[in-house]
Amino acid sequence: MIESLLRLLALRPLLTIAIMGIPLLVLIVIGLAAIMLFKLLLFVVLPVAIGVWLLRRIFRGRPARSHEPVAEPVASV
């Protein structure tokens, strides 16, 4: 069975490419796309997210500057 399949694939190279080559090319393309998406996430999205988070954390604690005097709260009894 295997011997006849190998003989069939040896005699018909286009069939061999269709059976063996296309799935391998698809796997290679999917693997490269996954690697590129991981690199994009790691080197672009993650540093931007950390930078935004740090800037929000730094500037959130400061009170807004205004030219009006701040009124003291009135204690009610």
N, CA, C and O of each residue as an XYZ file, in Angstrom:
308
protein
N       0.831     -1.195      0.000
C       0.000      0.000      0.000
C       0.877      1.262      0.000
O       0.708      2.152     -0.833
N       1.805      1.316      0.943
C       2.679      2.493      1.035
C       3.592      2.559     -0.189
O       3.879      3.636     -0.711
N       4.039      1.394     -0.629
C       4.925      1.375     -1.794
C       4.210      1.889     -3.034
O       4.799      2.636     -3.816
N       2.975      1.511     -3.227
C       2.222      1.987     -4.397
C       1.916      3.480     -4.282
O       1.899      4.188     -5.289
N       1.674      3.960     -3.067
C       1.443      5.397     -2.874
C       2.710      6.185     -3.178
O       2.642      7.239     -3.810
N       3.860      5.694     -2.741
C       5.124      6.376     -3.035
C       5.422      6.369     -4.533
O       5.929      7.353     -5.072
N       5.110      5.268     -5.200
C       5.330      5.198     -6.647
C       4.402      6.184     -7.366
O       4.802      6.829     -8.336
N       3.147      6.296     -6.874
C       2.200      7.241     -7.467
C       2.699      8.683     -7.308
O       2.637      9.478     -8.245
N       3.183      8.998     -6.129
C       3.673     10.352     -5.879
C       4.964     10.631     -6.647
O       5.201     11.770     -7.049
N       5.788      9.631     -6.855
C       7.035      9.812     -7.599
C       6.759     10.036     -9.081
O       7.489     10.773     -9.743
N       5.716      9.410     -9.601
C       5.420      9.537    -11.023
C       4.639     10.809    -11.351
O       4.658     11.272    -12.492
N       3.962     11.367    -10.371
C       3.153     12.568    -10.609
C       3.612     13.687     -9.657
O       3.071     13.817     -8.559
N       4.591     14.484    -10.061
C       5.133     15.501     -9.142
C       4.132     16.589     -8.785
O       4.187     17.124     -7.677
N       3.208     16.936     -9.700
C       2.223     17.970     -9.358
C       1.275     17.483     -8.270
O       0.870     18.252     -7.397
N       0.926     16.204     -8.328
C       0.083     15.633     -7.278
C       0.826     15.615     -5.947
O       0.241     15.854     -4.890
N       2.119     15.330     -6.016
C       2.928     15.332     -4.796
C       2.967     16.726     -4.180
O       2.852     16.876     -2.963
N       3.128     17.735     -5.013
C       3.145     19.110     -4.510
C       1.798     19.474     -3.901
O       1.738     20.120     -2.854
N       0.722     19.060     -4.556
C      -0.614     19.378     -4.052
C      -0.882     18.688     -2.724
O      -1.467     19.281     -1.817
N      -0.453     17.436     -2.610
C      -0.731     16.688     -1.383
C       0.203     17.111     -0.248
O      -0.249     17.307      0.881
N       1.476     17.252     -0.530
C       2.457     17.508      0.526
C       2.802     18.991      0.680
O       3.004     19.465      1.798
N       2.872     19.719     -0.423
C       3.398     21.080     -0.374
C       2.430     22.114      0.152
O       2.817     22.969      0.949
N       1.177     22.058     -0.275
C       0.220     23.090      0.122
C      -0.025     23.082      1.627
O      -0.008     24.155      2.230
N      -0.252     21.936      2.268
C      -0.405     21.971      3.733
C       0.841     22.485      4.450
O       0.732     23.183      5.458
N       2.014     22.146      3.939
C       3.231     22.661      4.569
C       3.345     24.163      4.402
O       3.742     24.862      5.334
N       2.999     24.672      3.222
C       3.029     26.123      3.017
C       2.029     26.831      3.917
O       2.322     27.899      4.454
N       0.857     26.246      4.086
C      -0.153     26.837      4.965
C       0.353     26.870      6.402
O       0.184     27.875      7.093
N       0.968     25.789      6.859
C       1.513     25.766      8.216
C       2.622     26.798      8.402
O       2.707     27.445      9.446
N       3.468     26.946      7.390
C       4.539     27.943      7.472
C       3.963     29.347      7.542
O       4.423     30.163      8.340
N       2.967     29.639      6.721
C       2.356     30.975      6.716
C       1.667     31.259      8.044
O       1.795     32.357      8.584
N       0.938     30.280      8.576
C       0.269     30.475      9.863
C       1.296     30.686     10.972
O       1.100     31.530     11.846
N       2.374     29.935     10.943
C       3.418     30.105     11.950
C       4.085     31.467     11.882
O       4.315     32.102     12.911
N       4.397     31.918     10.666
C       5.013     33.247     10.519
C       4.062     34.353     10.946
O       4.485     35.328     11.567
N       2.784     34.212     10.620
C       1.799     35.219     11.029
C       1.669     35.259     12.547
O       1.554     36.337     13.130
N       1.685     34.098     13.188
C       1.600     34.059     14.651
C       2.824     34.714     15.288
O       2.701     35.434     16.279
N       3.991     34.466     14.725
C       5.213     35.084     15.256
C       5.167     36.601     15.088
O       5.547     37.336     15.999
N       4.704     37.075     13.928
C       4.635     38.522     13.703
C       3.624     39.186     14.632
O       3.880     40.275     15.147
N       2.479     38.542     14.851
C       1.487     39.101     15.768
C       2.027     39.129     17.201
O       1.781     40.085     17.938
N       2.751     38.097     17.592
C       3.349     38.080     18.927
C       4.373     39.197     19.088
O       4.414     39.865     20.121
N       5.201     39.400     18.060
C       6.189     40.483     18.114
C       5.510     41.845     18.160
O       5.945     42.730     18.896
N       4.455     42.019     17.385
C       3.703     43.277     17.409
C       3.134     43.531     18.795
O       3.214     44.645     19.312
N       2.567     42.506     19.389
C       2.009     42.637     20.732
C       3.094     42.955     21.750
O       2.911     43.819     22.608
N       4.216     42.262     21.659
C       5.280     42.406     22.645
C       6.025     43.734     22.527
O       6.327     44.369     23.538
N       6.323     44.155     21.298
C       7.194     45.315     21.114
C       6.468     46.616     20.779
O       7.093     47.676     20.794
N       5.163     46.569     20.475
C       4.434     47.785     20.151
C       3.291     48.010     21.133
O       3.246     49.040     21.805
N       2.378     47.065     21.220
C       1.176     47.259     22.023
C       1.502     47.305     23.508
O       1.025     48.194     24.213
N       2.293     46.380     23.990
C       2.614     46.328     25.412
C       3.378     47.564     25.904
O       3.009     48.097     26.950
N       4.417     48.051     25.218
C       5.071     49.276     25.690
C       4.157     50.503     25.663
O       4.233     51.345     26.557
N       3.304     50.611     24.658
C       2.372     51.743     24.612
C       1.391     51.655     25.766
O       1.103     52.666     26.406
N       0.874     50.470     26.044
C      -0.071     50.301     27.152
C       0.584     50.616     28.490
O      -0.031     51.246     29.350
N       1.828     50.182     28.670
C       2.539     50.477     29.918
C       2.801     51.977     30.041
O       2.666     52.542     31.126
N       3.174     52.625     28.934
C       3.398     54.072     28.964
C       2.138     54.840     29.303
O       2.181     55.763     30.116
N       1.023     54.482     28.705
C      -0.246     55.155     29.010
C      -0.626     54.925     30.461
O      -1.075     55.847     31.141
N      -0.448     53.696     30.940
C      -0.777     53.389     32.323
C       0.080     54.210     33.289
O      -0.424     54.746     34.276
N       1.391     54.303     32.992
C       2.273     55.083     33.866
C       1.924     56.561     33.844
O       1.890     57.204     34.892
N       1.661     57.111     32.652
C       1.302     58.532     32.582
C      -0.001     58.820     33.319
O      -0.105     59.834     34.009
N      -0.983     57.956     33.184
C      -2.230     58.161     33.919
C      -2.004     58.061     35.423
O      -2.601     58.804     36.201
N      -1.148     57.149     35.818
C      -0.890     56.983     37.245
C      -0.140     58.188     37.812
O      -0.395     58.609     38.940
N       0.778     58.737     37.032
C       1.556     59.890     37.502
C       0.682     61.128     37.593
O       0.710     61.839     38.598
N      -0.099     61.393     36.539
C      -0.846     62.647     36.477
C      -2.207     62.579     37.148
O      -2.848     63.620     37.293
N      -2.678     61.429     37.560
C      -3.979     61.333     38.204
C      -3.942     61.888     39.624
O      -4.943     62.436     40.086
N      -2.835     61.765     40.320
C      -2.745     62.182     41.710
C      -2.644     63.688     41.898
O      -2.890     64.183     42.998
N      -2.288     64.426     40.857
C      -2.128     65.872     40.992
C      -3.478     66.577     40.899
O      -4.297     66.242     40.043
N      -3.710     67.545     41.772
C      -4.963     68.305     41.654
C      -4.892     69.252     40.462
O      -3.812     69.681     40.056
N      -6.042     69.564     39.918
C      -6.101     70.488     38.783
C      -5.763     71.892     39.277
O      -6.258     72.324     40.318
N      -4.927     72.596     38.536
C      -4.551     73.952     38.923
C      -5.610     74.933     38.437
O      -5.978     74.936     37.262
N      -6.083     75.747     39.334
C      -7.038     76.782     38.945
C      -6.623     78.085     39.615
O      -5.901     78.087     40.612
N      -7.086     79.174     39.058
C      -6.727     80.494     39.590
C      -7.668     80.920     40.694
O      -7.409     81.909     41.380
N      -8.746     80.197     40.877
C      -9.697     80.536     41.931
C      -9.247     79.910     43.238
O      -8.728     78.794     43.253
N      -9.447     80.631     44.339
C      -9.090     80.032     45.631
C     -10.053     78.885     45.963
O     -11.235     78.914     45.620
N      -9.519     77.915     46.616
C     -10.330     76.763     46.975
C     -11.066     77.080     48.261
O     -10.452     77.483     49.249
N     -12.380     76.900     48.254
C     -13.185     77.180     49.451
C     -13.028     76.048     50.450
O     -12.969     74.873     50.086
N     -12.962     76.433     51.723
C     -12.847     75.438     52.779
C     -14.215     74.778     52.969
O     -15.245     75.446     52.868
N     -14.229     73.503     53.236
C     -15.522     72.853     53.477
C     -16.147     73.342     54.779
O     -15.456     73.559     55.774
N     -17.451     73.509     54.753
C     -18.185     73.995     55.931
C     -18.632     72.786     56.737
O     -19.238     71.853     56.210
N     -18.322     72.824     58.019
C     -18.720     71.726     58.886
C     -20.165     71.919     59.295
O     -20.529     72.983     59.796
N     -20.979     70.926     59.094
C     -22.381     71.034     59.492
C     -22.627     70.149     60.698
O     -22.058     69.067     60.838
N     -23.483     70.642     61.551
C     -23.761     69.884     62.780
C     -25.135     69.276     62.714
O     -25.557     68.599     63.652
